[in-house]
Amino acid sequence: MRIRLPEELQYIQNSLLPQKTTSIRLDGKISVITGATSGIGLAVAKKFAEKGAELILICRNQIKAEAIQKTLRNDFGARSMIYLADFNHLDQVREVGYTINKEYSKIDILVNNAGVFNKRRILTPDGNEQVFQIVHLASFLLTKILSENLIQAAPSRVIMLNSEAHRFGGLKIDDINWKKRPYIGLRAYGAAKTAQIMTSITMSRKLAGKGVSINLIHPGAVRTNIGMNNNFLYRLYSKYILRWFLKDVSVATNAIYYLAAAPEIANITGTYFNLTNQEKPASYAINQYCSKEMWDISERLTQING
């Protein structure tokens, strides 16, 4: 007899469920991908290119981006454009967002993938805790700027790369920069992902009826380079110990592609997916009162309203 775990622990069983796939192609679709020079972002760019999408790659490193652009062209015949932005600077996110907004009338798919994991507290030049800014504020700002482009392409899709780490807690509305508490990397990462869930679900409601779906996905425990910016001991642990417990990045890639292309979920929005299976996030991440507060904070910190 299969034991059913409590609702808040269902993610453990959900990660073992069979995954859904789709054979639908993305020919003619314009897709924006952030953080496309390594890990999941790079794998998704290759998958989308293979399936016929035209790519807009938002990257920080021009040399790496140009090498990837060449690979996408040579291997898949894909058309791609590079836009440079360092998500440590919200002004750069804003600038690249409005540039794309002006140069492309329609955007079919937006994959907010860029992220970072820190073991110690770092503030960005904007004065925000770095993980909170790169994971949450940057994706929030970019999505809001590109929302009209997404509406023009309706039906269109936004995919937020989230994580089961949101269940670690860590989000305190009155201490999002960790000034009052000891900084704990996993909880800070979870805080940023929680804020992303709150505002993404809120945004899905605000865009209801406009043909734009916004969903979140836990991409599975896969091998990437996230966290390799930390100290030598963490990098050693990640490279030679942790990686053996993680799955190949293709697991995440296939799940993200399913959310981007599968016709059967075209009308699903404001939903959290554990890979390709729908799942309920932690209760505090879907608290409407806290979500309203986080929306207002996010608008204030990114200086964008509406």
VMD Tcl script that draws the C-alpha trace (Angstrom):
set ca {
  {0.00 0.00 0.00}
  {1.37 3.41 -1.01}
  {1.72 5.78 1.93}
  {0.52 9.30 1.16}
  {2.68 11.97 2.71}
  {1.18 15.13 4.26}
  {0.35 17.80 1.67}
  {3.41 19.93 2.51}
  {5.68 16.93 1.91}
  {4.06 15.78 -1.32}
  {6.98 17.24 -3.29}
  {9.09 14.26 -2.20}
  {6.72 11.80 -3.87}
  {6.02 14.14 -6.77}
  {9.69 14.14 -7.73}
  {9.44 10.39 -8.35}
  {6.35 10.53 -10.58}
  {6.57 9.85 -14.35}
  {7.24 12.99 -16.35}
  {5.19 14.30 -19.24}
  {6.65 15.16 -22.64}
  {5.52 16.82 -25.86}
  {6.54 16.56 -29.49}
  {5.19 20.01 -30.39}
  {7.80 22.24 -32.06}
  {8.45 25.96 -31.52}
  {8.91 27.01 -35.14}
  {8.44 30.75 -35.48}
  {8.23 31.32 -31.72}
  {10.35 34.12 -30.23}
  {11.80 33.03 -26.90}
  {13.65 35.11 -24.31}
  {15.99 33.19 -21.99}
  {17.98 34.71 -19.12}
  {21.21 33.22 -17.81}
  {21.80 31.28 -21.03}
  {25.59 30.84 -20.89}
  {25.68 27.79 -18.60}
  {23.67 25.14 -16.79}
  {19.93 24.96 -17.30}
  {19.77 28.19 -19.32}
  {22.27 26.92 -21.89}
  {20.56 23.52 -22.12}
  {17.17 25.19 -22.62}
  {18.59 27.47 -25.32}
  {19.90 24.43 -27.21}
  {16.60 22.56 -26.80}
  {14.55 25.53 -28.01}
  {16.94 26.07 -30.93}
  {16.65 22.40 -31.90}
  {12.86 22.79 -31.90}
  {12.86 25.80 -34.21}
  {12.57 28.79 -31.86}
  {14.15 32.17 -32.51}
  {16.14 33.08 -29.41}
  {16.80 36.24 -27.46}
  {19.58 35.50 -24.98}
  {20.10 37.83 -22.03}
  {23.62 37.18 -20.75}
  {26.28 38.82 -18.62}
  {29.42 37.59 -20.41}
  {29.72 38.68 -24.04}
  {32.51 36.27 -24.97}
  {30.61 33.25 -23.65}
  {27.39 34.48 -25.23}
  {28.94 34.89 -28.66}
  {30.42 31.38 -28.48}
  {26.99 29.97 -27.62}
  {25.37 31.98 -30.40}
  {27.84 30.43 -32.86}
  {27.06 26.93 -31.54}
  {23.31 27.47 -31.87}
  {23.74 28.67 -35.44}
  {26.13 25.89 -36.49}
  {24.39 23.00 -34.74}
  {20.74 23.94 -35.22}
  {20.64 26.72 -37.80}
  {19.00 28.85 -35.13}
  {18.64 32.59 -35.27}
  {19.57 34.29 -32.00}
  {20.26 37.74 -30.63}
  {22.42 38.59 -27.61}
  {21.56 41.30 -25.09}
  {23.98 42.01 -22.27}
  {22.85 42.74 -18.72}
  {24.32 42.12 -15.28}
  {21.42 41.42 -12.93}
  {23.47 42.89 -10.07}
  {22.36 46.21 -11.56}
  {18.62 46.77 -11.92}
  {19.29 49.67 -14.29}
  {20.82 47.15 -16.71}
  {17.80 44.86 -16.38}
  {15.55 47.84 -17.04}
  {17.60 48.98 -20.03}
  {17.73 45.57 -21.69}
  {14.03 45.02 -21.02}
  {12.98 48.26 -22.69}
  {15.40 47.67 -25.57}
  {13.83 44.27 -26.29}
  {10.40 45.82 -25.73}
  {11.06 48.32 -28.54}
  {12.80 45.95 -30.95}
  {10.32 43.05 -30.75}
  {6.60 43.67 -31.01}
  {5.79 40.15 -29.84}
  {7.41 37.65 -27.48}
  {5.98 34.14 -27.28}
  {7.99 32.64 -24.41}
  {9.96 34.15 -21.53}
  {12.13 31.84 -19.43}
  {13.38 33.55 -16.27}
  {16.28 31.29 -15.42}
  {19.12 33.50 -14.13}
  {20.04 32.80 -10.52}
  {22.76 32.71 -7.88}
  {23.36 30.97 -4.56}
  {25.56 32.52 -1.87}
  {26.99 31.22 1.37}
  {27.56 34.75 2.69}
  {25.56 37.96 2.56}
  {26.41 40.20 -0.39}
  {24.68 43.46 -1.28}
  {24.30 44.63 -4.86}
  {25.13 48.21 -5.91}
  {21.37 48.81 -5.65}
  {21.57 47.96 -1.95}
  {19.63 44.69 -2.15}
  {20.71 41.27 -0.92}
  {22.21 39.74 -4.05}
  {20.25 36.48 -4.23}
  {16.96 38.31 -3.65}
  {17.76 40.78 -6.42}
  {19.07 38.37 -9.07}
  {16.55 35.59 -8.46}
  {13.46 37.64 -7.69}
  {13.64 41.37 -8.39}
  {15.31 41.05 -11.79}
  {12.82 38.47 -13.07}
  {9.92 40.52 -11.67}
  {11.14 43.70 -13.39}
  {11.90 42.03 -16.72}
  {8.54 40.27 -16.86}
  {6.63 43.46 -16.11}
  {8.52 45.37 -18.81}
  {7.89 42.64 -21.40}
  {4.27 42.01 -20.43}
  {2.87 44.04 -23.35}
  {5.06 42.10 -25.81}
  {3.73 38.88 -24.32}
  {0.14 40.12 -24.59}
  {0.69 40.96 -28.26}
  {1.84 37.37 -28.89}
  {-1.04 35.76 -26.98}
  {-1.28 32.93 -26.28}
  {2.18 33.31 -24.73}
  {3.96 31.79 -21.76}
  {6.23 32.88 -18.91}
  {8.22 30.22 -17.06}
  {9.81 31.10 -13.74}
  {12.63 28.80 -12.64}
  {11.79 28.27 -8.99}
  {12.85 25.68 -6.42}
  {11.63 23.43 -3.64}
  {14.09 25.48 -1.60}
  {11.21 27.91 -1.05}
  {10.09 25.40 1.59}
  {13.18 26.29 3.67}
  {11.47 29.55 4.62}
  {13.66 32.55 5.24}
  {11.43 35.31 3.87}
  {10.74 38.09 6.36}
  {8.99 41.10 4.90}
  {10.70 43.42 7.40}
  {14.17 41.95 6.83}
  {14.55 41.00 3.17}
  {18.19 42.14 3.22}
  {19.15 40.00 6.23}
  {20.32 42.94 8.33}
  {18.68 41.67 11.53}
  {19.49 37.95 11.26}
  {22.49 35.71 10.68}
  {22.72 35.00 6.96}
  {21.96 31.38 6.02}
  {22.51 30.64 2.33}
  {19.78 28.04 1.85}
  {17.18 30.15 3.66}
  {18.14 33.29 1.72}
  {17.77 31.33 -1.52}
  {14.42 30.03 -0.27}
  {13.33 33.57 0.59}
  {14.00 34.79 -2.94}
  {12.12 31.85 -4.43}
  {9.19 32.44 -2.07}
  {8.99 36.08 -3.14}
  {9.03 34.94 -6.75}
  {6.11 32.57 -6.15}
  {4.10 35.31 -4.45}
  {4.54 37.90 -7.18}
  {4.26 35.45 -10.08}
  {0.89 34.17 -8.93}
  {-0.24 37.75 -8.36}
  {0.95 38.73 -11.83}
  {-0.88 35.78 -13.37}
  {-4.09 37.13 -11.87}
  {-3.42 40.65 -13.11}
  {-2.91 39.28 -16.64}
  {-5.95 37.00 -16.52}
  {-7.90 37.07 -19.77}
  {-5.01 38.56 -21.76}
  {-3.62 35.28 -23.07}
  {-0.43 35.20 -21.00}
  {0.23 32.23 -18.73}
  {2.75 32.54 -15.89}
  {3.86 29.33 -14.22}
  {6.67 28.32 -11.87}
  {8.77 25.18 -12.06}
  {11.06 23.31 -9.73}
  {13.50 21.95 -12.34}
  {14.63 18.96 -10.28}
  {17.89 18.38 -8.48}
  {20.22 18.60 -11.46}
  {23.91 19.29 -12.01}
  {24.64 22.96 -12.75}
  {27.29 25.53 -11.85}
  {25.11 27.45 -9.42}
  {26.96 28.15 -6.19}
  {30.40 27.86 -7.78}
  {31.00 31.53 -6.96}
  {31.42 30.55 -3.29}
  {34.54 29.63 -1.35}
  {36.97 26.85 -2.23}
  {35.56 24.31 0.23}
  {32.02 24.74 -1.11}
  {33.25 24.44 -4.71}
  {35.17 21.29 -3.79}
  {32.12 19.81 -2.06}
  {29.84 20.72 -4.97}
  {32.14 19.39 -7.67}
  {33.29 16.13 -6.12}
  {30.54 15.10 -3.69}
  {27.20 16.82 -4.25}
  {27.18 16.38 -8.04}
  {27.01 12.57 -7.70}
  {23.61 12.88 -6.04}
  {22.21 15.10 -8.78}
  {20.57 14.25 -12.11}
  {21.60 15.26 -15.60}
  {20.45 18.71 -16.67}
  {18.34 17.15 -19.44}
  {15.73 16.27 -16.78}
  {15.16 19.98 -16.18}
  {15.41 20.88 -19.84}
  {12.70 18.45 -20.91}
  {10.37 19.63 -18.15}
  {10.83 23.30 -19.04}
  {10.25 22.51 -22.69}
  {7.00 20.77 -21.77}
  {5.78 23.89 -19.97}
  {6.81 26.02 -22.95}
  {5.23 23.92 -25.71}
  {2.62 21.42 -24.52}
  {-0.84 22.41 -25.83}
  {-2.67 20.74 -22.93}
  {-1.38 23.34 -20.44}
  {-1.93 26.39 -22.64}
  {-4.68 27.68 -20.35}
  {-3.02 26.81 -17.05}
  {-1.57 29.81 -15.21}
  {-0.49 30.80 -11.71}
  {0.54 27.20 -11.07}
  {3.58 25.62 -9.45}
  {5.07 22.56 -11.15}
  {7.47 20.01 -9.73}
  {9.05 19.23 -13.09}
  {5.91 18.48 -15.16}
  {3.54 17.67 -12.31}
  {1.35 20.30 -10.66}
  {2.01 20.83 -6.97}
  {0.91 23.05 -4.09}
  {3.66 25.39 -2.84}
  {4.26 26.01 0.86}
  {1.23 27.68 2.42}
  {3.03 30.91 3.31}
  {4.11 31.33 -0.33}
  {0.48 31.59 -1.44}
  {-0.77 33.76 1.42}
  {-2.63 36.57 -0.38}
  {-1.99 39.23 2.28}
  {1.76 38.59 2.29}
  {1.74 38.37 -1.49}
  {0.20 41.85 -1.70}
  {2.93 43.20 0.58}
  {5.65 41.53 -1.48}
  {4.16 42.90 -4.70}
  {4.25 46.43 -3.31}
  {7.83 45.99 -2.05}
  {8.94 44.57 -5.40}
  {7.40 47.48 -7.31}
  {9.10 49.95 -5.00}
  {12.53 48.32 -5.20}
  {12.39 47.96 -8.99}
  {10.79 51.41 -9.47}
  {8.05 50.07 -11.71}
  {4.33 50.38 -11.13}
  {1.14 49.08 -12.68}
}
mol new
graphics top color blue
foreach p $ca { graphics top sphere $p radius 0.5 }
foreach p [lrange $ca 0 end-1] q [lrange $ca 1 end] { graphics top cylinder $p $q radius 0.2 }
display resetview
